[in-house]
Amino acid sequence: MAATQALLCNNCYPYSLAAATKPYNSKPSISHHYQLYKNKENCKAWPLTKPLFLDQKTGSKLKNLFVCHAARRKPTISNATVSSEKGNGYNVGKVLQIILWVLEGVYILWLFLLPYAPGDPVWAISKDTVNSLIGLSLNFFFILPLMNSVGIHLVDAPVLHPVSEGLFNFVIGWTFMFAPLLFTDCKRDRYQGSLDVLWGLQMFLTNTFLIPYMAIRLNEADSESTLKKRSQLGTVMTNGAPIVGLIGGFACLISAFWAFYGRMDSNFGSIPDRLEFLFSYLGSERLAYAFIWDICLYIIFQPWLIGENLQNIQKSKANVVNFLRFVPVVGLVAYLLWLKLDEEP
């Protein structure tokens, strides 16, 4: 029977394999057949007190064992571990995608179609709700009321309750600031549609279109894909990000102030009266009720998007933005103010 194959050492090679391929011959010693060409000091033959291998044919015994004293290699991360971690991340992404698509369905059904939420569904919307929506749109960012207040009456601003105006413009101001964030998102290439159209629709229907984007951006990245070149609108919004942040942040601040102190010369009551109106408004108008959903979702999406795009921030401000991203509105203003403008991320 051929002798058992020699034990190979990565630090001591190549060996002559003659002894491993021929029947054992007792005349020449086994050390004669195993010649070490490098790292000789790390590989030494040690005698054994007991036989290690027994040749059944001749009864001869191999009494020398080659032992390697070379230092062990440093452990490396196995491919299995990397694959496991990648698989776990993939599974988490798929779960999040499912949650987001389910949320989109609930959002549309509950806020637009079903009659169970406060106010009227879209298929049974009242004339008063339509008139209120038109009036709120005309008072976008309080431009007309402010113009009227300084004597400019090109168009008279509709007189609406300041709480409803404040809530509307607060959400619109926050939505306005999402434009540069979307146009600098590191995963925007996974969305195959137009970001211009997406953001334009988001300005009118808010999370109806932002939720699907958040789900689609979790798709697996194409290994050969590259970030799409920004559109003209995207370039303007990105280069003017600090201005967008100041306008949007100021609009949100004025909205909160206007809700409690706007139109004090009219009969809209004191702060307690306005708080009472706010709760009544949320419980009776579908539009106001939907705005609360939007605010809650923005509170989730803002830190999520900013956290995955901190590489776009000036290095000296990255830690500050990372902390402020959890503060509604303020975190997004900070992102836009300290966005790097010298390169296209």
C-alpha atoms as a printed R data frame, in Angstrom:
    type eleno elety resid chain resno       x      y       z
1   ATOM     1    CA   MET     A     1   0.000  0.000   0.000
2   ATOM     2    CA   ALA     A     2   1.306  3.439  -0.873
3   ATOM     3    CA   ALA     A     3   2.361  5.543   2.027
4   ATOM     4    CA   THR     A     4  -0.105  8.086   3.306
5   ATOM     5    CA   GLN     A     5   0.089 11.421   1.495
6   ATOM     6    CA   ALA     A     6   2.434 13.946   2.982
7   ATOM     7    CA   LEU     A     7   1.018 16.782   5.089
8   ATOM     8    CA   LEU     A     8   1.649 20.007   3.185
9   ATOM     9    CA   CYS     A     9   2.491 23.341   4.757
10  ATOM    10    CA   ASN     A    10   1.870 26.660   3.028
11  ATOM    11    CA   ASN     A    11   5.056 28.094   4.469
12  ATOM    12    CA   CYS     A    12   7.267 25.184   3.367
13  ATOM    13    CA   TYR     A    13   7.023 24.235  -0.300
14  ATOM    14    CA   PRO     A    14   7.614 22.841  -2.806
15  ATOM    15    CA   TYR     A    15   8.312 19.302  -1.588
16  ATOM    16    CA   SER     A    16   9.438 16.242  -3.467
17  ATOM    17    CA   LEU     A    17   6.429 13.957  -3.497
18  ATOM    18    CA   ALA     A    18   8.343 10.814  -4.314
19  ATOM    19    CA   ALA     A    19   7.743  9.303  -0.914
20  ATOM    20    CA   ALA     A    20   4.056  9.904  -1.204
21  ATOM    21    CA   THR     A    21   3.684  8.240  -4.587
22  ATOM    22    CA   LYS     A    22   5.941  5.197  -4.255
23  ATOM    23    CA   PRO     A    23   5.780  2.250  -1.851
24  ATOM    24    CA   TYR     A    24   7.784  2.841   1.251
25  ATOM    25    CA   ASN     A    25  11.399  1.752   1.065
26  ATOM    26    CA   SER     A    26  13.117  1.208   4.384
27  ATOM    27    CA   LYS     A    27  16.614  1.835   3.051
28  ATOM    28    CA   PRO     A    28  16.659  5.547   2.346
29  ATOM    29    CA   SER     A    29  15.268  7.727   5.127
30  ATOM    30    CA   ILE     A    30  12.122  9.675   4.442
31  ATOM    31    CA   SER     A    31  13.950 12.949   5.061
32  ATOM    32    CA   HIS     A    32  15.979 12.220   1.960
33  ATOM    33    CA   HIS     A    33  12.832 12.434  -0.200
34  ATOM    34    CA   TYR     A    34  11.412 15.602   1.377
35  ATOM    35    CA   GLN     A    35  13.604 18.525   0.454
36  ATOM    36    CA   LEU     A    36  12.637 21.907   1.795
37  ATOM    37    CA   TYR     A    37  13.546 24.776  -0.473
38  ATOM    38    CA   LYS     A    38  12.506 27.702   1.733
39  ATOM    39    CA   ASN     A    39  11.647 28.590   5.313
40  ATOM    40    CA   LYS     A    40  13.761 25.708   6.479
41  ATOM    41    CA   GLU     A    41  14.012 27.140   9.955
42  ATOM    42    CA   ASN     A    42  10.232 27.035  10.334
43  ATOM    43    CA   CYS     A    43   9.831 23.378   9.383
44  ATOM    44    CA   LYS     A    44  11.632 20.766  11.455
45  ATOM    45    CA   ALA     A    45  11.349 17.001  11.714
46  ATOM    46    CA   TRP     A    46  10.491 15.769  15.189
47  ATOM    47    CA   PRO     A    47  10.858 12.158  16.214
48  ATOM    48    CA   LEU     A    48   7.785 10.392  17.498
49  ATOM    49    CA   THR     A    49   7.817  7.989  20.405
50  ATOM    50    CA   LYS     A    50   4.929  6.083  18.814
51  ATOM    51    CA   PRO     A    51   4.474  5.131  15.177
52  ATOM    52    CA   LEU     A    52   2.450  7.621  13.179
53  ATOM    53    CA   PHE     A    53   1.860  5.578  10.028
54  ATOM    54    CA   LEU     A    54   2.084  1.869   9.525
55  ATOM    55    CA   ASP     A    55   2.720  0.310   6.153
56  ATOM    56    CA   GLN     A    56   0.608 -2.833   6.195
57  ATOM    57    CA   LYS     A    57   2.741 -4.549   3.541
58  ATOM    58    CA   THR     A    58   6.176 -4.258   5.012
59  ATOM    59    CA   GLY     A    59   5.393 -3.376   8.602
60  ATOM    60    CA   SER     A    60   7.806 -0.488   8.363
61  ATOM    61    CA   LYS     A    61   7.104  2.568  10.427
62  ATOM    62    CA   LEU     A    62   7.390  6.224   9.603
63  ATOM    63    CA   LYS     A    63   9.025  7.735  12.626
64  ATOM    64    CA   ASN     A    64   9.457 11.307  11.508
65  ATOM    65    CA   LEU     A    65   6.714 13.925  11.428
66  ATOM    66    CA   PHE     A    66   7.177 17.296   9.825
67  ATOM    67    CA   VAL     A    67   5.818 20.037  12.051
68  ATOM    68    CA   CYS     A    68   5.480 23.657  10.929
69  ATOM    69    CA   HIS     A    69   6.345 26.344  13.467
70  ATOM    70    CA   ALA     A    70   5.624 29.256  11.133
71  ATOM    71    CA   ALA     A    71   3.356 31.968  12.440
72  ATOM    72    CA   ARG     A    72  -0.323 31.488  11.684
73  ATOM    73    CA   ARG     A    73  -1.853 33.632   9.011
74  ATOM    74    CA   LYS     A    74  -4.123 36.410  10.139
75  ATOM    75    CA   PRO     A    75  -7.769 35.424   9.819
76  ATOM    76    CA   THR     A    76  -9.604 36.965   6.899
77  ATOM    77    CA   ILE     A    77 -13.300 37.576   6.410
78  ATOM    78    CA   SER     A    78 -14.711 34.637   4.579
79  ATOM    79    CA   ASN     A    79 -16.850 34.955   1.518
80  ATOM    80    CA   ALA     A    80 -19.623 33.239   3.409
81  ATOM    81    CA   THR     A    81 -19.620 35.973   6.044
82  ATOM    82    CA   VAL     A    82 -19.690 38.726   3.438
83  ATOM    83    CA   SER     A    83 -22.494 36.972   1.576
84  ATOM    84    CA   SER     A    84 -24.400 36.536   4.825
85  ATOM    85    CA   GLU     A    85 -24.127 40.209   5.695
86  ATOM    86    CA   LYS     A    86 -25.126 41.197   2.184
87  ATOM    87    CA   GLY     A    87 -28.060 38.831   2.350
88  ATOM    88    CA   ASN     A    88 -29.201 40.298   5.656
89  ATOM    89    CA   GLY     A    89 -29.077 43.820   4.205
90  ATOM    90    CA   TYR     A    90 -30.994 42.627   1.156
91  ATOM    91    CA   ASN     A    91 -33.669 41.070   3.352
92  ATOM    92    CA   VAL     A    92 -34.031 44.245   5.434
93  ATOM    93    CA   GLY     A    93 -34.388 46.303   2.259
94  ATOM    94    CA   LYS     A    94 -37.088 43.982   0.925
95  ATOM    95    CA   VAL     A    95 -39.011 44.173   4.207
96  ATOM    96    CA   LEU     A    96 -38.819 47.976   4.144
97  ATOM    97    CA   GLN     A    97 -40.003 48.003   0.542
98  ATOM    98    CA   ILE     A    98 -43.019 45.867   1.420
99  ATOM    99    CA   ILE     A    99 -43.852 48.151   4.346
100 ATOM   100    CA   LEU     A   100 -43.597 51.252   2.147
101 ATOM   101    CA   TRP     A   101 -45.783 49.818  -0.627
102 ATOM   102    CA   VAL     A   102 -48.383 48.733   1.928
103 ATOM   103    CA   LEU     A   103 -48.205 52.237   3.426
104 ATOM   104    CA   GLU     A   104 -48.786 53.726  -0.023
105 ATOM   105    CA   GLY     A   105 -51.902 51.610  -0.445
106 ATOM   106    CA   VAL     A   106 -53.207 52.568   2.989
107 ATOM   107    CA   TYR     A   107 -52.417 56.241   2.344
108 ATOM   108    CA   ILE     A   108 -54.401 56.331  -0.908
109 ATOM   109    CA   LEU     A   109 -57.300 54.225   0.322
110 ATOM   110    CA   TRP     A   110 -57.692 55.893   3.704
111 ATOM   111    CA   LEU     A   111 -57.088 59.511   2.727
112 ATOM   112    CA   PHE     A   112 -58.574 59.604  -0.777
113 ATOM   113    CA   LEU     A   113 -61.118 56.863  -1.285
114 ATOM   114    CA   LEU     A   114 -62.615 55.501   1.917
115 ATOM   115    CA   PRO     A   115 -65.296 57.541   3.742
116 ATOM   116    CA   TYR     A   116 -64.128 56.645   7.250
117 ATOM   117    CA   ALA     A   117 -61.463 59.305   7.832
118 ATOM   118    CA   PRO     A   118 -62.563 62.810   8.868
119 ATOM   119    CA   GLY     A   119 -63.999 64.898   6.030
120 ATOM   120    CA   ASP     A   120 -65.102 63.886   2.566
121 ATOM   121    CA   PRO     A   121 -63.326 61.402   0.281
122 ATOM   122    CA   VAL     A   122 -62.160 62.661  -3.087
123 ATOM   123    CA   TRP     A   123 -65.154 61.186  -4.918
124 ATOM   124    CA   ALA     A   124 -67.588 63.045  -2.649
125 ATOM   125    CA   ILE     A   125 -65.657 66.267  -2.081
126 ATOM   126    CA   SER     A   126 -67.835 69.242  -1.175
127 ATOM   127    CA   LYS     A   127 -67.869 72.627  -2.838
128 ATOM   128    CA   ASP     A   128 -66.724 74.265   0.401
129 ATOM   129    CA   THR     A   129 -63.641 72.043   0.481
130 ATOM   130    CA   VAL     A   130 -62.801 72.910  -3.128
131 ATOM   131    CA   ASN     A   131 -63.168 76.651  -2.424
132 ATOM   132    CA   SER     A   132 -61.011 76.310   0.675
133 ATOM   133    CA   LEU     A   133 -58.306 74.494  -1.291
134 ATOM   134    CA   ILE     A   134 -58.317 77.173  -3.989
135 ATOM   135    CA   GLY     A   135 -58.112 79.920  -1.395
136 ATOM   136    CA   LEU     A   136 -55.202 78.229   0.375
137 ATOM   137    CA   SER     A   137 -53.374 77.841  -2.933
138 ATOM   138    CA   LEU     A   138 -53.829 81.547  -3.706
139 ATOM   139    CA   ASN     A   139 -52.339 82.379  -0.322
140 ATOM   140    CA   PHE     A   140 -49.271 80.248  -1.090
141 ATOM   141    CA   PHE     A   141 -46.388 81.348   1.148
142 ATOM   142    CA   PHE     A   142 -48.576 84.299   2.262
143 ATOM   143    CA   ILE     A   143 -47.523 86.267  -0.812
144 ATOM   144    CA   LEU     A   144 -50.939 87.813  -1.484
145 ATOM   145    CA   PRO     A   145 -51.780 88.572   2.172
146 ATOM   146    CA   LEU     A   146 -48.400 90.256   2.654
147 ATOM   147    CA   MET     A   147 -48.823 92.266  -0.558
148 ATOM   148    CA   ASN     A   148 -52.297 93.373   0.551
149 ATOM   149    CA   SER     A   149 -50.959 94.348   3.965
150 ATOM   150    CA   VAL     A   150 -48.582 96.906   2.390
151 ATOM   151    CA   GLY     A   151 -51.241 98.360   0.108
152 ATOM   152    CA   ILE     A   152 -50.649 96.279  -3.048
153 ATOM   153    CA   HIS     A   153 -54.005 94.960  -4.235
154 ATOM   154    CA   LEU     A   154 -53.369 93.505  -7.658
155 ATOM   155    CA   VAL     A   155 -55.362 90.526  -6.413
156 ATOM   156    CA   ASP     A   156 -57.184 90.447  -3.124
157 ATOM   157    CA   ALA     A   157 -56.150 87.541  -0.947
158 ATOM   158    CA   PRO     A   158 -58.965 85.246   0.203
159 ATOM   159    CA   VAL     A   159 -59.666 85.708   3.899
160 ATOM   160    CA   LEU     A   160 -59.343 82.274   5.504
161 ATOM   161    CA   HIS     A   161 -58.760 81.135   9.041
162 ATOM   162    CA   PRO     A   162 -55.066 81.747   9.843
163 ATOM   163    CA   VAL     A   163 -54.726 78.302  11.420
164 ATOM   164    CA   SER     A   164 -55.709 76.568   8.174
165 ATOM   165    CA   GLU     A   165 -53.403 78.891   6.225
166 ATOM   166    CA   GLY     A   166 -50.545 78.250   8.633
167 ATOM   167    CA   LEU     A   167 -50.925 74.461   8.483
168 ATOM   168    CA   PHE     A   168 -51.128 74.455   4.676
169 ATOM   169    CA   ASN     A   169 -48.062 76.641   4.158
170 ATOM   170    CA   PHE     A   170 -46.045 74.797   6.806
171 ATOM   171    CA   VAL     A   171 -46.409 71.506   4.917
172 ATOM   172    CA   ILE     A   172 -45.818 73.174   1.533
173 ATOM   173    CA   GLY     A   173 -42.710 74.952   2.835
174 ATOM   174    CA   TRP     A   174 -41.304 71.669   4.121
175 ATOM   175    CA   THR     A   175 -42.125 69.950   0.828
176 ATOM   176    CA   PHE     A   176 -40.428 72.763  -1.089
177 ATOM   177    CA   MET     A   177 -37.122 72.018   0.670
178 ATOM   178    CA   PHE     A   178 -37.191 68.353  -0.330
179 ATOM   179    CA   ALA     A   179 -36.251 69.275  -3.931
180 ATOM   180    CA   PRO     A   180 -32.459 69.673  -3.437
181 ATOM   181    CA   LEU     A   181 -32.449 66.633  -1.155
182 ATOM   182    CA   LEU     A   182 -34.020 64.464  -3.859
183 ATOM   183    CA   PHE     A   183 -31.749 65.841  -6.588
184 ATOM   184    CA   THR     A   184 -28.646 65.005  -4.506
185 ATOM   185    CA   ASP     A   185 -29.833 61.624  -3.256
186 ATOM   186    CA   CYS     A   186 -27.131 58.999  -3.824
187 ATOM   187    CA   LYS     A   187 -29.791 56.449  -4.828
188 ATOM   188    CA   ARG     A   188 -31.789 58.648  -7.193
189 ATOM   189    CA   ASP     A   189 -30.580 56.652 -10.221
190 ATOM   190    CA   ARG     A   190 -32.726 53.701  -9.118
191 ATOM   191    CA   TYR     A   191 -35.803 55.787  -9.819
192 ATOM   192    CA   GLN     A   192 -36.251 55.647 -13.588
193 ATOM   193    CA   GLY     A   193 -38.845 58.414 -13.790
194 ATOM   194    CA   SER     A   194 -38.375 62.167 -13.850
195 ATOM   195    CA   LEU     A   195 -37.446 63.726 -10.528
196 ATOM   196    CA   ASP     A   196 -38.765 67.036 -11.831
197 ATOM   197    CA   VAL     A   197 -42.225 65.547 -12.260
198 ATOM   198    CA   LEU     A   198 -41.974 63.658  -8.976
199 ATOM   199    CA   TRP     A   199 -41.186 66.767  -6.967
200 ATOM   200    CA   GLY     A   200 -43.767 68.839  -8.848
201 ATOM   201    CA   LEU     A   201 -46.472 66.319  -7.977
202 ATOM   202    CA   GLN     A   202 -45.154 66.110  -4.417
203 ATOM   203    CA   MET     A   203 -45.767 69.859  -4.051
204 ATOM   204    CA   PHE     A   204 -49.468 69.215  -4.692
205 ATOM   205    CA   LEU     A   205 -50.047 65.710  -3.363
206 ATOM   206    CA   THR     A   206 -47.093 65.365  -0.932
207 ATOM   207    CA   ASN     A   207 -46.501 61.783   0.179
208 ATOM   208    CA   THR     A   208 -48.694 60.245  -2.494
209 ATOM   209    CA   PHE     A   209 -45.570 60.276  -4.666
210 ATOM   210    CA   LEU     A   210 -42.785 60.448  -2.083
211 ATOM   211    CA   ILE     A   211 -43.663 57.090  -0.525
212 ATOM   212    CA   PRO     A   212 -43.205 55.184  -3.833
213 ATOM   213    CA   TYR     A   213 -39.875 56.948  -4.384
214 ATOM   214    CA   MET     A   214 -38.684 55.842  -0.956
215 ATOM   215    CA   ALA     A   215 -39.606 52.258  -1.872
216 ATOM   216    CA   ILE     A   216 -38.073 52.305  -5.359
217 ATOM   217    CA   ARG     A   217 -34.752 53.720  -4.142
218 ATOM   218    CA   LEU     A   218 -34.322 50.517  -2.117
219 ATOM   219    CA   ASN     A   219 -34.043 48.432  -5.296
220 ATOM   220    CA   GLU     A   220 -30.781 46.611  -5.953
221 ATOM   221    CA   ALA     A   221 -28.274 48.870  -7.683
222 ATOM   222    CA   ASP     A   222 -27.198 47.957 -11.199
223 ATOM   223    CA   SER     A   223 -23.451 47.285 -11.194
224 ATOM   224    CA   GLU     A   224 -23.040 49.209 -14.435
225 ATOM   225    CA   SER     A   225 -25.391 52.085 -13.633
226 ATOM   226    CA   THR     A   226 -24.201 55.634 -13.040
227 ATOM   227    CA   LEU     A   227 -25.951 58.614 -11.539
228 ATOM   228    CA   LYS     A   228 -28.084 60.362 -14.088
229 ATOM   229    CA   LYS     A   229 -27.121 63.886 -15.049
230 ATOM   230    CA   ARG     A   230 -29.312 66.416 -13.304
231 ATOM   231    CA   SER     A   231 -31.997 68.247 -15.210
232 ATOM   232    CA   GLN     A   232 -31.984 72.007 -15.510
233 ATOM   233    CA   LEU     A   233 -34.427 72.261 -12.607
234 ATOM   234    CA   GLY     A   234 -32.289 69.892 -10.554
235 ATOM   235    CA   THR     A   235 -29.178 71.952 -11.239
236 ATOM   236    CA   VAL     A   236 -30.918 75.194 -10.258
237 ATOM   237    CA   MET     A   237 -32.353 73.698  -7.086
238 ATOM   238    CA   THR     A   238 -29.043 72.108  -6.096
239 ATOM   239    CA   ASN     A   239 -26.885 75.146  -6.775
240 ATOM   240    CA   GLY     A   240 -29.429 77.317  -4.999
241 ATOM   241    CA   ALA     A   241 -29.879 74.891  -2.102
242 ATOM   242    CA   PRO     A   242 -28.969 77.463   0.602
243 ATOM   243    CA   ILE     A   243 -31.550 79.885  -0.815
244 ATOM   244    CA   VAL     A   244 -34.138 77.101  -1.009
245 ATOM   245    CA   GLY     A   245 -33.388 76.223   2.604
246 ATOM   246    CA   LEU     A   246 -33.769 79.818   3.786
247 ATOM   247    CA   ILE     A   247 -37.021 80.351   1.868
248 ATOM   248    CA   GLY     A   248 -38.531 77.058   2.996
249 ATOM   249    CA   GLY     A   249 -37.372 77.440   6.589
250 ATOM   250    CA   PHE     A   250 -38.655 81.016   6.741
251 ATOM   251    CA   ALA     A   251 -42.001 79.921   5.267
252 ATOM   252    CA   CYS     A   252 -42.375 77.229   7.949
253 ATOM   253    CA   LEU     A   253 -41.481 79.707  10.682
254 ATOM   254    CA   ILE     A   254 -43.918 82.342   9.397
255 ATOM   255    CA   SER     A   255 -46.597 79.654   9.059
256 ATOM   256    CA   ALA     A   256 -46.343 78.739  12.734
257 ATOM   257    CA   PHE     A   257 -46.408 82.412  13.717
258 ATOM   258    CA   TRP     A   258 -49.305 83.192  11.351
259 ATOM   259    CA   ALA     A   259 -51.426 80.356  12.728
260 ATOM   260    CA   PHE     A   260 -51.471 81.939  16.196
261 ATOM   261    CA   TYR     A   261 -50.982 85.654  15.488
262 ATOM   262    CA   GLY     A   262 -52.076 86.231  11.885
263 ATOM   263    CA   ARG     A   263 -55.136 88.381  11.104
264 ATOM   264    CA   MET     A   264 -55.410 89.598  14.685
265 ATOM   265    CA   ASP     A   265 -57.585 92.447  13.455
266 ATOM   266    CA   SER     A   266 -60.198 89.942  12.286
267 ATOM   267    CA   ASN     A   267 -62.527 87.926  14.427
268 ATOM   268    CA   PHE     A   268 -60.471 84.720  14.693
269 ATOM   269    CA   GLY     A   269 -60.088 84.766  18.457
270 ATOM   270    CA   SER     A   270 -57.163 84.371  20.844
271 ATOM   271    CA   ILE     A   271 -54.579 81.596  20.959
272 ATOM   272    CA   PRO     A   272 -56.837 79.229  22.973
273 ATOM   273    CA   ASP     A   273 -59.634 79.839  20.464
274 ATOM   274    CA   ARG     A   274 -57.288 79.026  17.595
275 ATOM   275    CA   LEU     A   275 -56.112 75.830  19.266
276 ATOM   276    CA   GLU     A   276 -59.729 74.813  19.659
277 ATOM   277    CA   PHE     A   277 -60.286 75.526  15.966
278 ATOM   278    CA   LEU     A   278 -57.193 73.471  15.068
279 ATOM   279    CA   PHE     A   279 -58.519 70.330  16.761
280 ATOM   280    CA   SER     A   280 -61.947 70.857  15.227
281 ATOM   281    CA   TYR     A   281 -60.354 71.446  11.819
282 ATOM   282    CA   LEU     A   282 -58.300 68.252  11.987
283 ATOM   283    CA   GLY     A   283 -61.397 66.261  12.935
284 ATOM   284    CA   SER     A   284 -63.647 67.590  10.223
285 ATOM   285    CA   GLU     A   285 -61.568 68.354   7.107
286 ATOM   286    CA   ARG     A   286 -59.910 65.606   5.064
287 ATOM   287    CA   LEU     A   287 -57.237 68.029   3.794
288 ATOM   288    CA   ALA     A   288 -56.155 69.028   7.298
289 ATOM   289    CA   TYR     A   289 -56.258 65.415   8.435
290 ATOM   290    CA   ALA     A   290 -54.015 64.427   5.506
291 ATOM   291    CA   PHE     A   291 -51.526 67.150   6.438
292 ATOM   292    CA   ILE     A   292 -50.997 65.481   9.814
293 ATOM   293    CA   TRP     A   293 -50.138 62.251   8.002
294 ATOM   294    CA   ASP     A   294 -47.708 64.178   5.822
295 ATOM   295    CA   ILE     A   295 -45.983 65.770   8.796
296 ATOM   296    CA   CYS     A   296 -45.573 62.381  10.498
297 ATOM   297    CA   LEU     A   297 -44.125 60.804   7.340
298 ATOM   298    CA   TYR     A   298 -41.765 63.725   6.763
299 ATOM   299    CA   ILE     A   299 -40.491 63.276  10.300
300 ATOM   300    CA   ILE     A   300 -39.459 59.737   9.249
301 ATOM   301    CA   PHE     A   301 -38.240 60.421   5.704
302 ATOM   302    CA   GLN     A   302 -36.155 63.516   6.482
303 ATOM   303    CA   PRO     A   303 -33.580 61.849   8.781
304 ATOM   304    CA   TRP     A   304 -33.629 58.715   6.611
305 ATOM   305    CA   LEU     A   305 -32.658 60.557   3.419
306 ATOM   306    CA   ILE     A   306 -30.220 62.958   5.077
307 ATOM   307    CA   GLY     A   307 -28.520 60.115   6.952
308 ATOM   308    CA   GLU     A   308 -27.776 58.287   3.688
309 ATOM   309    CA   ASN     A   309 -26.420 61.437   2.030
310 ATOM   310    CA   LEU     A   310 -24.118 62.895   4.659
311 ATOM   311    CA   GLN     A   311 -21.249 62.550   2.167
312 ATOM   312    CA   ASN     A   312 -22.794 65.519   0.357
313 ATOM   313    CA   ILE     A   313 -22.256 67.784   3.362
314 ATOM   314    CA   GLN     A   314 -19.204 69.919   4.028
315 ATOM   315    CA   LYS     A   315 -16.893 67.821   6.195
316 ATOM   316    CA   SER     A   316 -16.687 70.390   8.983
317 ATOM   317    CA   LYS     A   317 -20.507 70.418   9.318
318 ATOM   318    CA   ALA     A   318 -21.261 66.718   8.824
319 ATOM   319    CA   ASN     A   319 -21.548 65.930  12.537
320 ATOM   320    CA   VAL     A   320 -23.843 68.895  13.136
321 ATOM   321    CA   VAL     A   321 -26.140 67.900  10.271
322 ATOM   322    CA   ASN     A   322 -26.101 64.288  11.425
323 ATOM   323    CA   PHE     A   323 -27.407 65.463  14.801
324 ATOM   324    CA   LEU     A   324 -29.923 68.006  13.492
325 ATOM   325    CA   ARG     A   325 -31.425 65.690  10.862
326 ATOM   326    CA   PHE     A   326 -33.812 64.323  13.493
327 ATOM   327    CA   VAL     A   327 -35.236 67.797  14.175
328 ATOM   328    CA   PRO     A   328 -38.223 68.420  11.870
329 ATOM   329    CA   VAL     A   329 -37.606 71.153   9.272
330 ATOM   330    CA   VAL     A   330 -34.441 72.366  11.044
331 ATOM   331    CA   GLY     A   331 -32.449 69.304   9.951
332 ATOM   332    CA   LEU     A   332 -33.410 69.807   6.317
333 ATOM   333    CA   VAL     A   333 -32.535 73.503   6.470
334 ATOM   334    CA   ALA     A   334 -29.105 72.570   7.870
335 ATOM   335    CA   TYR     A   335 -28.573 70.030   5.070
336 ATOM   336    CA   LEU     A   336 -29.326 72.627   2.402
337 ATOM   337    CA   LEU     A   337 -27.230 75.365   3.992
338 ATOM   338    CA   TRP     A   338 -24.117 73.188   4.236
339 ATOM   339    CA   LEU     A   339 -24.507 71.175   1.052
340 ATOM   340    CA   LYS     A   340 -21.301 70.942  -0.994
341 ATOM   341    CA   LEU     A   341 -21.839 72.887  -4.192
342 ATOM   342    CA   ASP     A   342 -18.416 72.457  -5.830
343 ATOM   343    CA   GLU     A   343 -19.108 68.967  -7.158
344 ATOM   344    CA   GLU     A   344 -21.974 66.843  -8.403
345 ATOM   345    CA   PRO     A   345 -22.504 63.949  -5.958
